[in-house]
Amino acid sequence: MENTSVFSGKAEAYSAARPGYAVELMEWLTGKLGLGEGVAVADVGSGTGKFSKQLLETGCTVFGVEPNADMRAFAEKFLGNEKRFFSVNGSASDTALDSACVDHVTAASAFHWFDAAAFARECQRIVRPGGSAALVWNIRDASDQTVWECEELCRRLCPRFKGFSGNIHRDEGRVTGFFEKGCECADFRYDLFFSREAFVKRMLSSSYAPLPGEENFSAFAGALEELFDRRAEYGQIRIANFSRGYVGRV
C-alpha cells in the first residue's frame, strides 16, 4: 500500500543516515538494463534521491517520482545541479509521466509501500517496448546477533514495526509475482557501519520509528544508544546486510 505521509518530517535524517547500495549491485543492474548515456529511467518512490544519484552516475537520465513533498524537496536540493535529473510529483500508481517515455523503471526500498497491481499497470504504460523493472533493497542479515537484537527492540517499542524493509524479504512471492515472466535475483554483501549518531539517526528515520513527542520516542532513542554500547567496536556498530536486486519484464 502506498503511503505518502509516512516519511514526513524525516527527510533530513533519512538522507544523512541511510546508506546507498552496493557498487556490485549497480554494476549488475547496469549490465542487465544497459544503463548509460541515452537511457531514461523512472525511479519510483525516489525519496531523497539516494538511488537516483547512483543511477545518474551510470550516465542515464532519471525521473525521480516521489509523492512525499518533504522527501521530494530534499531530492531537488540534493540533485539540483544534475541536468539529467527531473523531479516529478507522482506515485507508483500515477507517476504523472507520459506514456512510453522511459526505458526502465526502478524502485529502491519502496516497492513494499506500493499497490503491486496498480504499479504494474503504470509500468506497462510508461515503459517503452522491451523495457524492464528493477526492484532493490538493502536487507539485513537476520542471522546476525546485532540485527536480531535491533529487530527485537523495534518490535518492543515501535507499534508500527512489521519487519525490516516492510518484511518484504519474508514475502518474496509478492516480489517475484510482480514480474510477468519471472525475474532474475542477485545478492551482494554490503555490511553497514555506523557511528553512534549515525546509527540513532538511521533508526529514527525509519517509517515505523516514533516521532518526537510520540509515545516511546525517548525510550526508543535511549534503547538504541544502549544497543550501540553493547555491540559497537572501535566506535562503530556493524549491521550485517546485503543489497538485493530483482530484474524482469512487467
N, C-alpha and C positions, 0 to 999 in steps of 0.2 A: 504493500500500500504506500502510495506517495504521501509525504507529509512535508509541507512547505515551511513550517514554522519550527520544526524540531531543533534546528541548529541556530535559531535566532539568539543573538547575544553571545554567540560562541565563536564567531569568525576569527577574531584575533588569536584566541587560544588555539583554535584549530590549526591555523596557519603556522603558528610559532612552534607547535609541538608535534604535529602529525608528520610522519615520515613520507617520503616518496616511495617508489617501488624499485625492486632490484634491477640493476643495469642489465642483467642477463634476461630478465623478463622483457625489457624493452627491446633488446636485440632479437628475441624470439618473435615478438609481435611485429617488429619491423620486417623480418623475413616472411612471416605468414601473410601480412597485409600489404607488403610492398610499400611501406611508409617512406615518404620522401618528398622532394620538391614536386609540386603539381598535384599532390594528393590532398583531398579535403576530407576532414574527419569531424563528425559531430560528437563532442564529448558531453554526454548527457548526465546531469547531476554533477556538474563540474566543480561545484563548491567554490573554494578559494583559489582554484586554479593549479593545484599541486600536480595532478596528472596531465592537465593541459600543457603545462610547462615542459614536461618530459616529451609529450607528443611534438610540441613545437621544435624541440631540439633535434628531432629526426628530419626536419625540413618541411613538414607538411603544414597545411593551413587548418586552423582549428576553430570551430564554432562551439564556444562554451555555453551550453544550455543549462541554466540554473534558475529554479523558481524562487529561491530564498533571497530576498533583497539584500540582507546583510552580507551573505556569502558572495553574492554576485558583485556587489560594490567593492568588496575586498579584492576579488579577482581582477576587476577592472583597474584597480590601483596597482596591483602586483604585476600585471601583464600589460600595463598601459603603453609601454614602449614597443610592444611586439606588433609589427604591422600585419602579421598573419594570424592574429587572434581577434575574434569577433565575439563579443559578449551578447547573449540572447536571453531575454526574459521568457522562458518557456519551461515545459515539464516533459516527463517521459511520455506521457500520453498526448501531449500537444506541444511540440517543440517550437512552433511558430516559424519553422524553416520551410522553404519552398520544396515542392515535390522533386525527387530525383536530383538533389543538389549536392550530395556528398558521396564519397566513395565508400566510406565505412562509418560505423557507429561504435563508440566505446562507452563504457560505464565503469568507473573505478570506485569501489567500495560504496556503490549506490544502488545496484540492482535490487537488493533486498527491500528497498523502500517502494519499488515500482509495482504497478499492476502489470504483470508479465504479459498478459494477452494484449492489453492496450499498447504497451511498449512495442510488442512485436508488430502490431499493425502500423504503428508510426515509423518503425524502422523500414518496413516494406514500402512505405510511402516516400520516405526521404532518401533512401539509398539507391544509387544507380544500379542497373543490372550487373550482376557479378560481384557486388559488394558483400561485405561480411560484418558481423558484430563481434566485439571482444568485450568480455566481462572480466574484470580483475579485482582482486582483493589482496590485502595483507592479512594472513591468517595465523593466529598464534598457535604454537605447538602445545596442545593440551597435555602432553605427557611430561612437560617441564614443571618442576615444583613451583617456581615463581609464578608462572602463568596460572597454575591451579589455585594458588593462594589468592591471586588477584581476582580470579573468577569467583571464588567463594566470598571474598569481600564485597564484590559488586552485587551478588545475589542477596547478601545480607542487608546492604544499605541503599541499594538503588531499586526502588519499586518498578521502574520501567525496564529494568535489565531482562533481556531474553536470551542472552548469549552474545559472545563477541561476534562482530560482523553480522549482526542480525541473525546469528545462529545458522547462517546460510551453508557453512561447511558441513553441517549435520543434516542438511536437507538438500543434498546435491541434485536430487531428482528434479527439483524446481528449476535449477540452473540448466541442466542438460536438456530438460524438456522444452526449454525456451527455443532451442535451435531446431530448425525444420528437418534437417537430415543429419543429425548428430553433430558432434563438435570434437575438437582436439583440446586437450588439457595438459598443462605443464606447471610444475612447481619448481621454485628456485629459492634455495635457502637464503634468508635475509634477516639475520638476527638484529635486533634493535637495541641500542644502548642509550640510556637517558641519565642526565644529571638529576638531582633531586627536584629542582624547579621544573625541568622539562617533563619529568615523569608525572608530577602532580598536574601540570597543565595538560598533558596528553590525556590523562584520565578524566579531568574535568571538562574537556572539550567533547566528550562522548555524548551522544544523543540521550542516553539514559541517565547521565550524571545529574544530581540535584543542582539547581541554580542557587546563587547566593540568596539567602532569605527563605529558601525552601527547607522543609524538614530533612534532616540528615546531611545537609551540606557540610557543616563543620565536622560532624562525625566522620563523614567520608573522606574529607581532606586530611583529617588527623590520622585516620587509618592508613591512608596512602603513605603518609610520612613514616609511620611505624613499619609498614611493609618495606619501604626503601631501606630503613635502618637494618632490618633483618637480612635482606637479600643483596644489598649493594656490596660491590668490591671495588676498591680504589676509586671511590666517589661516583660510581656508575652502577645502574641496575641493568641487567641483560634480560630482554624479553625475547624468548625463543620464537622465531617467526619465519614464515616463508611467503613469498609473493606467488600467487597463483593466477593463471590466465586461462580463459576458455575462448576459443575462436571457432566460429562456424557461420553458416548461412541462416538467415531468418526468413 
